[in-house]
C-alpha cells in the first residue's frame, strides 16, 4: 500500500464553518464579539459571557459602548472610526460586568464596511491592570514618602548622573529636585562634588558604607551622616547608587558644646584645692580630681582604684557609711560629715565632706558628688588657739587672784 504524500494527506480537509467554527470560537479564552456599524452587538462568544457575566441574549442588540465607562466609550469609538483602514490594536476599555463590577478588556478592532460589520477581539486584562494600578499606586506612595521625607535621599546612575533627588537633598544642593535629574554634581554643586565623589568611590570595593560628609550649602554648611549602597539587578549587575543622608549639624554642634563644657569642667575640677569625686549608687568612685594626690599622697591609674572609704578611720567608718546610706535611700539629699582618713605617709588627717545626691528623672538615686577638704591644719590651728585662749584666761585669772590678794593684804593692818 502506497503511503500518501503530503498533498494527498490533506485531501478532504476544509476550514471549519458553521457549528464547528462557533465551537472553536466559544472555546477561545478571548473575548470576541461582532457588532454592526452602529456599534450594536450582533454576536458574542462564550468568552464574552465568562468575562462579563451576560448571556448572549442579554447583550444582543445593545451598544457595546453602553457597557463601557466614559474613557472606554471614547477608546471604542476611536478604534471603530480608525478600523476601516485595517486592524486597530490597543483599545483599552473598562466594561461593567453583570455583577456591577468593572473588567478591563484590551481590544483589537477591524471594520468590514462591505459586510457592515465590526469585528472585535479582546483579552481580559483586569488582573494585569489591577496589578499595574497597584504598582503605580505603590510607586506614587513611595515617591510621596521619599519626596516629603526630612531625610535627604538621592539615586544616581553609575556615571554619577541623578536619577532621583528628593526635596531634602535638593535643598542642600540649592536646587529644585526636578532640575537635578540627568545632571551630575560637577554641574549642580561643584564646591561639594569632590567630597561627594570621594565618598561614593569607596563603593567600588564594598556594597555599602556609612560616612560623614560636610557640604557647603546656601545657609553656610551642613554636616551629614551618609549611608550609601549600590542597586543591582538579580544577576548582581550594578546599575545605580543610592544615598540616604541625615543632617547631623545640630548634633555635631551639641557634641562640640558638650566637649567644650566638659573641658571647662575638668579644668575647674583640676584647679580646685578640694578633692571632688563622683560616686555611683554603691558608693564606688567613678571620678576623682587630682587634689586627692596633693592632699592624701595617693596616685591612682584609674578612678575606681581610689577607694577612699577603705581609708576611713575604723572609729569613724560607721558614721560615714550611715550618712551615705541615708542619702542613697532618700532620707537625705545632702550630707556633711567629718572623719579621719589615712594619709599615704601613714598618718591620720581629718577631712570635711559635703555631698549632693544625683537623682534620675524617675527620682532614683544614681550616686553623689562629694567635695572633700582637708581640715587637719585648721583643726590643729583651732586647737592651738583654744589652748592659747585657755592659757590667757588662766593667766588673767591668776593675775586677778594675785591682785585681789595683794589688795586684801594692803587693806589689812599688820
Secondary structure, 3 states (H helix, E strand, C coil): CCCCCHHHHCCCCCCCCCHHHHHHHHHCCCEEEEEECCCEEEEECHHHHHHHCCCHHHHCCCEHHHHECHHHHHHHHHHHHHHHHCCEEEEEEEEECCCCCEEEEEEEEEEECCCCEEEEEEEECHHHHHHHHHHHHHHHHHHHHHHHCCCEEEEEECCCCEEEECHHHHHHHCCCHHHHECCCHHHHCHHHHHHHHHHHHHHHCCCEEEEEEEECCCCCCEEEEEEEEEEECCCCCEEEEEEEEEECHHHHHHHHHHHHHHHHHHHHHHHCCCEEEEEECCCCEEEECCHHHHHHCCCCCCHHHCCCHHHECHHHHHHHHHHHHHHHCCCCCEEEEEEEEECCCCCEEEEEEEEEEEECCCCCEEEEEEEEEECHHHHHHHHHHHHHHHHHHHHHHHHHHHHHHHHHHHHCCC
